Amino acid sequence: MTSANLVKACEENEISEGDIVEIKINGLDIILMRNGEQFFAAQAICPHMDEKLCNGLFKKTKLICTKHLWQWDLETGKPLGAAEKPIQIYKTTVKEGVVYVSVDN
């Protein structure tokens, strides 16, 4: 991950533990989640029925769409259980209290 593709998403303290926040970065709709000191970023729309994933749930490293309970691993984007399609995962990094998301231009 190079600094050329790191985009500021928010201040670290703007996202509480367990929150799913929808943001827009470089025209992409992305959700940002926090599990302790770890941050995850993923595409904002479920690939199954176009449901907003900010309305979903996440636990540790698992994201769940509440519409039909599709689930994904937040570290890889790979589907879990009944889910048939992966989701796009974006790498995150925290520097000096700021959360950055790595996106391809």
CORURBEL-V663765 format. One record per backbone hydrogen bond with DSSP energy under -0.5 kcal/mol. NH is the residue of the N-H (numbers start at 0). CO is the residue of the C=O. If there is no record, write none. Layout:
nh=NH co=CO
nh=NH co=CO
This chain:
nh=4 co=1
nh=5 co=2
nh=6 co=4
nh=6 co=100
nh=8 co=98
nh=9 co=98
nh=11 co=96
nh=13 co=10
nh=14 co=11
nh=15 co=13
nh=17 co=33
nh=18 co=15
nh=20 co=31
nh=22 co=29
nh=24 co=27
nh=27 co=24
nh=29 co=22
nh=29 co=27
nh=30 co=41
nh=31 co=20
nh=32 co=39
nh=33 co=18
nh=34 co=37
nh=37 co=34
nh=39 co=32
nh=40 co=89
nh=41 co=30
nh=42 co=87
nh=43 co=28
nh=45 co=50
nh=49 co=45
nh=52 co=43
nh=54 co=51
nh=55 co=52
nh=56 co=63
nh=58 co=61
nh=60 co=58
nh=61 co=58
nh=62 co=71
nh=63 co=56
nh=64 co=69
nh=65 co=63
nh=68 co=64
nh=70 co=79
nh=71 co=62
nh=72 co=77
nh=73 co=60
nh=73 co=71
nh=76 co=72
nh=79 co=70
nh=82 co=79
nh=86 co=76
nh=89 co=40
nh=92 co=99
nh=94 co=97
nh=97 co=94
nh=98 co=9
nh=99 co=92
nh=99 co=97
nh=100 co=6
nh=101 co=90
nh=102 co=4
nh=102 co=100
